[in-house]
């Protein structure tokens, strides 16, 4: 198969390595502004071009969009018009006008993909286990959930100055709400759609960025539980990713740092076995890409297509706006 890679920064490079590991015979073409070659291009004997239409000779079987999210729209437009399946890093886009334009574009071109939005936490085995537990109903009625995620931004990508990263720049889609959109995606995946959103965000720390570094979001359904609280930041000096789901029969606590999933009942606590790779974040990227490539080969829809991803994008946009009905 032939893969078009649009964006070869840290996440794009990860995808290239994963594809090569899974499909060593893949042919690569990199789309870059200057068509410059580097060690990555040489290592996989990639064609490197500066014009999108050059990437169609020969035509790629699929594309991977790994540019900053604020720049996604141009790549999406070209791929939809050329009817090329694509994997796109989260979030799909970062503006409501782009959401509306993209929906219209997909409809006008009758584009059916396959597409996959890169919310790879959906493929993490311990979080899949949570979804199974919710379906089983052993927690009873889940009345509330609290999801907390944070990390000191300068420690996140030690290979670059954090002030130069897309996370620091609002115009590129930076800020915790979009950057840490996994949690918004997970609550939709677990609980469905939320009609009421109250969000408070801001840049409160000494970090030299122009995007929000902290967000607290409260979500509520039109009728019935759960109430969900999300706390997100670029400030926590020790990384944290911890979820608590409180039901009237038991409480479920997932902690990435501790690599534990515990069900706490009225008299005992059960440590749930998620397997040796239940918390292996690196594996979730591979599983997501494997799923996407299989869907491209079989022309089947993925489990998280662009239409679904746009719903998460809109939830993030509503969170940044403040109080919404």
HUPEMO-V344238 format. One record per residue. N is the residue number from 0. RES is the residue in three letters. OMEGA is omega in radians with two decimals (none if undefined). D_FIRST is the distance of its C-alpha to the first C-alpha in whole Angstrom. Layout:
BEGIN
N&RES&OMEGA&D_FIRST / N&RES&OMEGA&D_FIRST
END
This chain:
BEGIN
0&UNK&3.14&0 / 1&UNK&-3.07&4 / 2&UNK&3.04&7 / 3&UNK&-3.14&10 / 4&UNK&3.13&13 / 5&UNK&-3.08&16 / 6&UNK&-3.11&19 / 7&UNK&2.96&19 / 8&UNK&-3.04&22 / 9&UNK&-3.08&23 / 10&UNK&3.08&21 / 11&UNK&3.09&18 / 12&UNK&3.09&18 / 13&UNK&-3.13&18 / 14&UNK&3.12&15 / 15&UNK&-3.14&13 / 16&UNK&-3.14&15 / 17&UNK&3.12&14 / 18&UNK&3.13&10 / 19&UNK&3.12&11 / 20&UNK&-3.10&14 / 21&UNK&-3.08&12 / 22&UNK&-3.06&8 / 23&UNK&-3.10&10 / 24&UNK&-3.13&7 / 25&UNK&3.00&5 / 26&UNK&-3.08&6 / 27&UNK&2.91&9 / 28&UNK&3.14&11 / 29&UNK&3.04&14 / 30&UNK&-3.13&17 / 31&UNK&-3.08&20 / 32&UNK&-3.06&24 / 33&UNK&-3.11&25 / 34&UNK&-3.11&21 / 35&UNK&3.11&23 / 36&UNK&3.09&21 / 37&UNK&-3.08&22 / 38&UNK&3.14&22 / 39&UNK&3.13&18 / 40&UNK&3.13&17 / 41&UNK&-3.06&18 / 42&UNK&-3.14&17 / 43&UNK&3.07&14 / 44&UNK&-3.07&14 / 45&UNK&2.89&13 / 46&UNK&3.14&14 / 47&UNK&-3.08&17 / 48&UNK&-3.11&18 / 49&UNK&-3.09&21 / 50&UNK&-3.09&21 / 51&UNK&-3.04&18 / 52&UNK&3.01&18 / 53&UNK&-3.13&17 / 54&UNK&-3.10&14 / 55&UNK&-3.09&13 / 56&UNK&-0.11&14 / 57&UNK&-3.05&11 / 58&UNK&3.09&10 / 59&UNK&3.07&8 / 60&UNK&3.11&6 / 61&UNK&3.13&8 / 62&UNK&3.02&11 / 63&UNK&3.11&13 / 64&UNK&-3.08&17 / 65&UNK&3.03&19 / 66&UNK&3.03&22 / 67&UNK&-2.99&25 / 68&UNK&3.11&26 / 69&UNK&-3.12&29 / 70&UNK&-3.03&26 / 71&UNK&-2.89&23 / 72&UNK&-3.12&25 / 73&UNK&-3.13&24 / 74&UNK&3.14&20 / 75&UNK&-3.11&20 / 76&UNK&-3.12&22 / 77&UNK&-3.10&20 / 78&UNK&3.11&17 / 79&UNK&-3.12&19 / 80&UNK&3.11&20 / 81&UNK&3.14&17 / 82&UNK&3.12&16 / 83&UNK&3.08&13 / 84&UNK&3.14&12 / 85&UNK&2.96&13 / 86&UNK&-3.09&15 / 87&UNK&3.10&18 / 88&UNK&3.13&20 / 89&UNK&-0.27&24 / 90&UNK&-3.10&26 / 91&UNK&3.08&24 / 92&UNK&-3.05&27 / 93&UNK&3.13&31 / 94&UNK&-3.14&33 / 95&UNK&3.11&34 / 96&UNK&3.11&34 / 97&UNK&3.06&30 / 98&UNK&-3.11&30 / 99&UNK&3.14&32 / 100&UNK&-3.10&30 / 101&UNK&3.10&27 / 102&UNK&3.12&28 / 103&UNK&3.13&30 / 104&UNK&3.13&27 / 105&UNK&-3.13&24 / 106&UNK&-3.09&27 / 107&UNK&-3.12&28 / 108&UNK&-3.11&24 / 109&UNK&-3.06&24 / 110&UNK&-3.10&21 / 111&UNK&3.03&20 / 112&UNK&0.08&16 / 113&UNK&3.03&15 / 114&UNK&3.04&16 / 115&UNK&3.06&17 / 116&UNK&-2.98&20 / 117&UNK&2.96&20 / 118&UNK&-2.96&24 / 119&UNK&3.12&22 / 120&UNK&3.07&26 / 121&UNK&-3.10&25 / 122&UNK&3.11&23 / 123&UNK&-2.95&26 / 124&UNK&-3.14&28 / 125&UNK&3.10&31 / 126&UNK&2.96&31 / 127&UNK&3.11&29 / 128&UNK&3.09&33 / 129&UNK&3.13&35 / 130&UNK&3.10&33 / 131&UNK&-3.13&34 / 132&UNK&3.10&38 / 133&UNK&3.11&38 / 134&UNK&-3.14&37 / 135&UNK&3.10&40 / 136&UNK&-3.06&42 / 137&UNK&3.06&44 / 138&UNK&-3.00&45 / 139&UNK&3.07&47 / 140&UNK&3.09&47 / 141&UNK&-3.04&45 / 142&UNK&3.10&47 / 143&UNK&3.07&45 / 144&UNK&3.09&43 / 145&UNK&-3.14&42 / 146&UNK&-3.11&39 / 147&UNK&3.12&40 / 148&UNK&3.12&37 / 149&UNK&3.09&38 / 150&UNK&3.09&38 / 151&UNK&-2.99&39 / 152&UNK&3.13&37 / 153&UNK&3.12&38 / 154&UNK&-2.98&37 / 155&UNK&3.14&33 / 156&UNK&-3.01&31 / 157&UNK&-3.12&34 / 158&UNK&3.14&31 / 159&UNK&3.05&33 / 160&UNK&-3.07&36 / 161&UNK&-3.12&36 / 162&UNK&3.11&37 / 163&UNK&-3.10&35 / 164&UNK&3.11&32 / 165&UNK&3.13&31 / 166&UNK&-3.08&33 / 167&UNK&-2.99&36 / 168&UNK&3.12&35 / 169&UNK&-3.07&36 / 170&UNK&3.12&34 / 171&UNK&-3.13&31 / 172&UNK&3.14&31 / 173&UNK&-3.03&33 / 174&UNK&-2.97&36 / 175&UNK&-3.05&36 / 176&UNK&3.11&35 / 177&UNK&-3.08&32 / 178&UNK&-3.12&31 / 179&UNK&-3.06&32 / 180&UNK&3.12&31 / 181&UNK&-3.06&29 / 182&UNK&3.06&33 / 183&UNK&3.10&33 / 184&UNK&-3.11&30 / 185&UNK&-3.10&31 / 186&UNK&3.03&35 / 187&UNK&-3.13&33 / 188&UNK&-3.11&31 / 189&UNK&-2.92&34 / 190&UNK&-3.10&37 / 191&UNK&-3.02&36 / 192&UNK&3.11&37 / 193&UNK&-3.07&40 / 194&UNK&-3.06&42 / 195&UNK&-3.10&44 / 196&UNK&3.01&43 / 197&UNK&-3.10&45 / 198&UNK&3.02&44 / 199&UNK&-3.10&45 / 200&UNK&3.08&43 / 201&UNK&3.03&44 / 202&UNK&-2.97&44 / 203&UNK&-3.04&47 / 204&UNK&3.12&46 / 205&UNK&3.12&47 / 206&UNK&-3.11&43 / 207&UNK&3.14&43 / 208&UNK&3.11&40 / 209&UNK&3.10&41 / 210&UNK&-3.13&39 / 211&UNK&3.10&40 / 212&UNK&-3.09&40 / 213&UNK&3.08&42 / 214&UNK&2.97&42 / 215&UNK&-3.00&43 / 216&UNK&3.07&42 / 217&UNK&-3.11&44 / 218&UNK&-3.10&42 / 219&UNK&3.04&44 / 220&UNK&3.14&44 / 221&UNK&3.09&46 / 222&UNK&3.07&48 / 223&UNK&-3.12&47 / 224&UNK&0.04&46 / 225&UNK&2.85&44 / 226&UNK&-3.10&45 / 227&UNK&3.06&42 / 228&UNK&3.06&43 / 229&UNK&3.03&40 / 230&UNK&-3.04&41 / 231&UNK&3.09&39 / 232&UNK&2.98&40 / 233&UNK&-2.87&39 / 234&UNK&-3.08&42 / 235&UNK&-3.08&42 / 236&UNK&2.99&43 / 237&UNK&-3.08&42 / 238&UNK&3.11&38 / 239&UNK&2.94&39 / 240&UNK&-2.99&36 / 241&UNK&-3.13&39 / 242&UNK&3.08&39 / 243&UNK&3.14&42 / 244&UNK&-3.02&42 / 245&UNK&3.07&46 / 246&UNK&-3.11&47 / 247&UNK&3.01&50 / 248&UNK&-3.12&50 / 249&UNK&3.09&48 / 250&UNK&3.13&46 / 251&UNK&3.13&42 / 252&UNK&3.11&42 / 253&UNK&-3.10&38 / 254&UNK&-3.11&38 / 255&UNK&-3.14&35 / 256&UNK&3.12&37 / 257&UNK&-3.07&39 / 258&UNK&3.14&36 / 259&UNK&2.97&38 / 260&UNK&-3.05&39 / 261&UNK&3.01&42 / 262&UNK&-3.05&44 / 263&UNK&3.13&48 / 264&UNK&-3.10&50 / 265&UNK&-3.09&54 / 266&UNK&-3.08&55 / 267&UNK&3.09&52 / 268&UNK&3.12&48 / 269&UNK&3.02&45 / 270&UNK&-3.03&43 / 271&UNK&-3.14&39 / 272&UNK&3.13&37 / 273&UNK&3.14&34 / 274&UNK&-3.10&32 / 275&UNK&-3.11&32 / 276&UNK&-3.09&28 / 277&UNK&-3.12&30 / 278&UNK&-3.08&30 / 279&UNK&-3.08&27 / 280&UNK&-3.13&26 / 281&UNK&-3.14&23 / 282&UNK&-3.10&22 / 283&UNK&3.07&22 / 284&UNK&-3.14&19 / 285&UNK&-3.13&17 / 286&UNK&3.12&18 / 287&UNK&-3.12&17 / 288&UNK&3.10&14 / 289&UNK&3.11&13 / 290&UNK&-3.12&15 / 291&UNK&-3.10&13 / 292&UNK&3.10&10 / 293&UNK&3.13&12 / 294&UNK&3.07&13 / 295&UNK&-3.11&10 / 296&UNK&-3.07&9 / 297&UNK&-3.11&13 / 298&UNK&3.09&14 / 299&UNK&3.07&17 / 300&UNK&3.08&19 / 301&UNK&-3.13&18 / 302&UNK&3.13&22 / 303&UNK&-3.09&22 / 304&UNK&-3.03&21 / 305&UNK&3.11&22 / 306&UNK&3.09&25 / 307&UNK&3.13&26 / 308&UNK&3.12&25 / 309&UNK&3.08&28 / 310&UNK&3.08&31 / 311&UNK&3.08&30 / 312&UNK&3.14&30 / 313&UNK&3.09&34 / 314&UNK&3.09&35 / 315&UNK&3.12&35 / 316&UNK&3.11&36 / 317&UNK&3.11&39 / 318&UNK&-3.13&40 / 319&UNK&-3.12&40 / 320&UNK&-3.11&42 / 321&UNK&-3.10&45 / 322&UNK&3.07&47 / 323&UNK&-3.13&45 / 324&UNK&none&46
END
